[in-house]
Amino acid sequence: MIHTISILVQNHPGVLAQLSDLFVHRGYNIEKIKAGKYKKTNLTQINMAATGSEDSFDLLIDQLGALSQVVKVDIAKQRRYSFWLVAFCLCMTLLGTNLPAPLYSLYKEKWNFTSGTMTFIYALYALIVIPTIITVAQLSEQWGRKKVLFTGVTLSIFGSIGFAVSDGVNGLILARIFQGLSVGILNGIAVSYMTELHPFQDKMKSAFVAAIAGTLGNALGPLISGFLGKYAPYPLQFSYLIHILLAATGILGLKFMLEKNVPTNRAASLRLPR
């Protein structure tokens, strides 16, 4: 993974060598260095991009900050990026879950299933969401939130693929299960992860942004699929294709997202407190 770190240092000889030695010692390969005078001071700002393991990243930051010539170490830009990325993934997941709502009448007409079957398919994901939230919120501490988040967005894509290629009721049920799992995962960790990534660990702002992201997803999903279901070609596929493309950008962004170290002892992950 590539980490970009901004380091404010005193403009003394040998500082860059100290920084480079520390990166090498922690197993990081420096890909790019950019340095320049910091405003009207005797300080120098050095931006370094390096590849290395996520496991030792927090330790690297601590050791950089402990160097006598280092004034400040800033990774806030990456954390802000990660904060908004989680919000985007939450929005896309809820958007995908709400895409089928205006299309159920078309499914009913196409396959001639009963109103009870349609209601069951519509509500099925709620039966999946609640236990998933309870489980994932606990297990994410052991498995790592980034991996769990990646899984949630991937399941959301599987849900849209399932609806797009479904040829009957069973396909819709399976797709709805995928959507329920994805929403449960994202709702289970979004606010806590966003709070962790916020520069000041602001719970109120994190909850507010997560609520806005969720509301946008809930609102835009039916609007998009309702409009495209009436006016676009392939009305039962087109809106899902748009969601797949948007969610895929979220998965791509997760590759560069920061994550704090996760425990190496996974034994506790098997225990779920009641």
C-alpha positions in Angstrom: 0.0 0.0 0.0 1.2 3.5 -0.8 1.3 6.0 2.1 1.7 9.7 1.6 3.1 11.5 4.7 3.8 15.2 5.1 6.7 15.9 7.5 7.6 19.4 8.8 11.3 19.5 9.8 13.9 21.9 11.0 16.1 22.9 8.1 19.3 21.2 9.3 21.9 19.0 7.5 21.2 15.3 7.7 17.5 15.4 8.3 16.5 13.7 5.1 19.1 10.9 5.7 17.5 10.3 9.2 14.0 10.1 7.7 15.2 7.8 4.9 17.0 5.5 7.3 13.9 5.2 9.4 11.7 4.3 6.5 14.1 1.6 5.4 14.4 0.3 8.9 10.6 -0.1 9.1 10.5 -2.0 5.7 9.2 0.9 3.6 10.3 1.6 0.0 10.4 5.4 -0.7 8.7 6.0 -4.1 8.7 9.8 -4.2 10.1 12.8 -2.2 9.1 16.4 -2.6 10.6 19.1 -0.3 10.3 22.9 -0.1 10.5 25.8 2.3 7.5 26.0 4.7 6.0 29.5 4.4 8.4 32.2 5.7 10.2 30.1 8.3 13.4 28.1 8.7 11.4 24.9 8.4 11.1 22.5 5.5 8.1 20.6 4.5 8.9 17.1 3.1 6.2 15.1 1.4 7.1 11.4 1.0 5.2 8.6 -0.7 6.3 5.1 0.3 5.1 1.6 -0.1 5.0 -0.9 2.8 3.0 -2.9 5.2 0.0 -1.4 6.9 0.9 -3.3 10.1 3.8 -1.1 11.0 2.4 2.2 9.7 1.3 3.5 13.1 4.7 2.6 14.6 6.5 4.4 11.7 4.4 7.6 12.4 5.3 7.5 16.1 9.0 7.1 15.4 9.0 9.9 12.9 7.3 12.2 15.4 10.0 11.2 18.0 12.9 12.5 15.9 14.5 15.6 17.3 14.5 17.5 14.0 10.8 16.7 13.2 8.3 19.4 14.1 5.1 17.8 12.8 3.9 14.6 11.0 0.7 15.0 9.1 -1.4 12.2 7.6 -4.7 14.2 7.9 -5.3 14.4 4.1 -5.3 10.6 3.9 -7.6 10.3 6.8 -10.0 12.9 5.4 -10.0 10.9 2.1 -10.8 7.7 4.0 -13.5 9.5 6.0 -15.4 10.6 2.9 -14.7 7.3 1.2 -16.6 5.4 3.9 -19.5 7.8 3.6 -19.5 7.3 -0.2 -19.5 3.5 0.2 -22.4 3.8 2.7 -24.4 6.0 0.3 -23.7 3.6 -2.7 -24.7 0.5 -0.7 -28.1 2.0 0.4 -28.6 3.4 -3.1 -28.2 -0.1 -4.5 -30.6 -1.6 -1.9 -33.3 0.8 -2.9 -33.0 0.4 -6.6 -35.5 -2.5 -6.9 -38.4 -0.7 -5.1 -40.0 1.0 -8.2 -39.3 -2.1 -10.3 -41.2 -4.7 -8.3 -44.3 -4.0 -10.3 -42.4 -4.9 -13.5 -41.0 -8.0 -11.9 -44.5 -9.0 -10.8 -45.9 -8.4 -14.3 -43.0 -10.3 -16.0 -43.1 -13.4 -13.8 -46.7 -13.2 -12.6 -45.9 -13.9 -8.9 -48.3 -13.0 -6.1 -48.3 -9.9 -3.9 -47.3 -12.0 -1.0 -44.1 -13.1 -2.8 -43.3 -9.5 -3.8 -43.7 -8.3 -0.2 -41.5 -11.1 1.0 -38.8 -10.3 -1.5 -39.0 -6.6 -0.6 -38.8 -7.1 3.1 -36.3 -10.0 3.1 -33.3 -7.9 3.5 -34.5 -6.5 6.8 -34.4 -10.0 8.2 -30.8 -10.2 7.2 -29.7 -6.6 8.2 -30.3 -6.8 11.9 -28.3 -9.9 12.8 -25.6 -8.8 10.4 -25.3 -5.4 12.1 -25.0 -7.0 15.5 -22.4 -9.6 14.3 -20.2 -7.4 12.1 -20.0 -4.6 14.6 -18.2 -7.0 17.0 -16.2 -9.0 14.5 -14.8 -5.9 12.6 -12.6 -5.1 15.6 -10.9 -8.5 15.1 -10.9 -8.8 11.3 -10.1 -5.2 10.5 -12.7 -2.6 9.4 -11.2 -2.1 6.0 -11.6 -5.8 5.1 -15.1 -5.9 6.4 -16.0 -2.7 4.5 -14.6 -4.1 1.3 -16.7 -7.2 1.8 -19.8 -5.1 2.3 -19.4 -3.1 -0.9 -18.6 -6.2 -2.9 -21.8 -7.9 -1.6 -23.7 -4.8 -2.7 -22.3 -5.2 -6.2 -23.3 -8.9 -6.1 -26.8 -7.8 -5.2 -27.1 -5.6 -8.2 -25.6 -8.2 -10.5 -28.2 -10.7 -9.1 -31.1 -8.4 -9.9 -29.8 -7.5 -13.3 -29.3 -11.1 -14.5 -32.2 -12.7 -12.6 -34.6 -14.9 -14.5 -37.1 -15.6 -11.8 -38.1 -15.3 -8.1 -35.2 -17.4 -6.8 -32.7 -15.0 -8.4 -34.4 -12.0 -6.8 -34.4 -13.7 -3.4 -30.6 -14.4 -3.6 -29.9 -10.9 -4.8 -32.0 -9.4 -1.9 -30.0 -11.5 0.6 -26.7 -10.1 -0.8 -28.2 -6.6 -0.4 -29.2 -7.3 3.2 -25.8 -8.5 4.1 -24.1 -5.4 2.5 -26.4 -2.9 4.3 -25.9 -4.7 7.6 -22.1 -4.6 7.2 -22.0 -0.9 6.3 -24.5 0.2 8.9 -22.6 -1.9 11.5 -19.3 -0.1 11.1 -19.7 3.1 9.2 -20.2 5.6 12.0 -17.5 4.0 14.3 -15.0 3.9 11.4 -15.7 7.4 10.3 -15.3 8.6 13.9 -11.9 6.9 14.1 -10.9 8.5 10.8 -12.1 12.0 11.7 -9.1 14.3 12.6 -10.8 15.1 15.9 -12.7 11.8 16.4 -15.9 13.9 16.3 -18.8 11.5 16.9 -21.5 14.1 16.2 -20.1 15.1 12.8 -19.4 11.5 11.8 -23.0 10.4 12.7 -24.3 13.5 10.8 -22.4 12.8 7.7 -23.3 9.1 7.8 -27.0 10.0 8.2 -26.8 12.4 5.2 -25.0 9.7 3.1 -27.6 7.1 4.0 -30.5 9.4 3.3 -29.1 10.3 -0.1 -28.7 6.7 -0.9 -32.3 5.9 0.2 -33.7 8.8 -1.8 -31.6 8.5 -5.0 -32.1 4.8 -5.4 -35.8 4.8 -6.2 -35.5 8.1 -8.2 -32.8 6.6 -10.5 -34.4 3.2 -11.0 -37.9 4.7 -11.4 -36.8 7.1 -14.1 -34.6 4.6 -15.9 -37.3 1.9 -15.6 -39.7 4.0 -17.5 -37.5 5.8 -20.1 -34.3 3.9 -20.5 -33.6 0.8 -22.6 -33.3 -2.4 -20.6 -35.4 -1.0 -17.7 -34.6 -4.0 -15.4 -30.9 -3.8 -15.9 -29.8 -0.2 -16.6 -30.0 1.3 -13.1 -28.1 -1.7 -11.6 -25.3 -1.2 -14.1 -24.9 2.4 -13.0 -24.8 1.2 -9.3 -22.2 -1.4 -10.1 -19.9 1.2 -11.7 -20.3 3.6 -8.9 -19.7 1.0 -6.2 -16.7 -0.3 -8.1 -15.1 3.1 -7.7 -15.6 2.7 -4.0 -13.8 -0.6 -4.0 -11.0 0.9 -6.0 -10.7 3.7 -3.4 -10.5 1.2 -0.6 -7.2 0.0 -1.9 -5.6 3.3 -0.8 -7.5 3.7 2.5 -5.7 4.0 5.8 -6.4 1.5 8.6 -5.0 1.2 12.1 -3.4 -2.0 13.1 -5.7 -4.9 13.9 -5.0 -7.4 16.6 -3.0 -10.4 15.5 -4.8 -12.7 17.9 -8.0 -13.6 16.2 -9.2 -16.1 18.9 -11.6 -13.5 20.3 -13.3 -13.2 16.9 -15.1 -16.5 17.6 -16.8 -15.0 20.7 -19.9 -12.9 20.2 -21.1 -11.3 23.5 -24.9 -11.5 23.8 
